[in-house]
Amino acid sequence: MKYQRLKKNADFQKLFKKGKRVFSRTLTVIYTPAKEKTVMGIALSKKHGKAVRRNRIKRLIRAAFSNNFEKLNGVYSLVVLPKICEEYDYAEIEKSLINCFRRMEG
């Protein structure tokens, strides 16, 4: 099973207003239960750096999510917000994402 990407601004705004939040060391996840499929979006500001750096962060988050979203029990719509830090690495993002998944479930 594959996840879909959240793309429309209205969908992002709905999650920002009505979603529940889960925090970890490097990520914040805003989520609500979904009806059909798991949908994930990423929100980054220009505070994270120039376009090349922001795109790398998004690639790392997408890779970690696609490798681990089976561990998520249930179907959710979610937005991932990375926290600003000096260096981003895959292992840290993956660990934070799994930690957020555990907190979402209970």
Buried (B, 14 or more C-beta within 10 A) or exposed (E): EEBEEBEEEEBBEBBEEEBBBBBBEBBBBBBBEBEEEBBBBBBBEEEBBEEEEBEEBBEBBBEBBEEBBEEBEEBBBBBBBBEEEEEBEEEBBBBBBBBBBEBBEE
